[in-house]
Amino acid sequence: MKKLLMVMAALLWSIAAQAAEFVLKSADVAPQATFASAHIFNGFGCSGGNVSPSLSWSGAPAGTQSYAMTVYDPDAPTGSGWWHWVVINIPATATGIAKGAGVVDSKTLPAGSQQVRTDFGMAAYGGPCPPAGDKPHRYIFTLYALKVPKLDVAPDATAALAGFMVHGNMLGKAQFTALYGR
C-alpha cells in the first residue's frame, strides 16, 4: 500500500510539473525545423523577407514580473556568436509577440517592450543569413522570465549588456532551436 501511494504521489507531482512547464513556441518556426524564406535576412547575400516570426508562451514561473526574449546563433564564425533579436521589458501580462513585430520602432510589440541593438547594428529583428557553404546554423529562441518589472538598459546598449542584466534577474527560461543553412 505504501509503495502504491508513493507511485501515485510521484505521478501526481509529474502531472502538476508538466502543467506548469514554461513553454515557448512559434506558429511560424517549429523546433529543429528550417526557417521559411519570409524570416530570412535581406542582405549579406541573403534575400529573404526579414519578418520576425510570431512567438507565444505559457507556464511562466511564479513571481514573473517581466520577460526578455533573444534569438542567438552560436555557430556564427565570429568567436562570440551572433545576436539576431533582443527584446526586453516585455510585460508579465504578455503571452506572445506578433509576427512582424521586430521592426525598428515597432508599434506591435507588447506595450512597454524595448528592442536592443543586435549584431546587425539595429534595434530590430535580423533574420538568419549564415555564410554560404556553412553547415546549417542553430538559431536559439529564448524567453526569460524575470524577477523585476523592468531592466534599465539603453536602446543603444549591446546585446551582451542586455544579456548580463537578463541573467542577473532570471527566474526561468523557455527555448527552442530552429535551423538555417545555405
Buried (B, 14 or more C-beta within 10 A) or exposed (E): EEEEEEEEEEEEEEEEEEEEEBEBBBEBBEEEBBBBBBBBBBEEEBEBBBBBBBBBBBBBBEEBBBBBBBBBBEBBEEEEBBBBBBBBBBBBEBEBBBBBBBBEEBEEBBEBBBBBBBBBEEBBBBBBBBEEEEEBBBBBBBBBBBBBEBBEBEEEBBBEBBBBBBEEBBBBBBBBBBBBBB
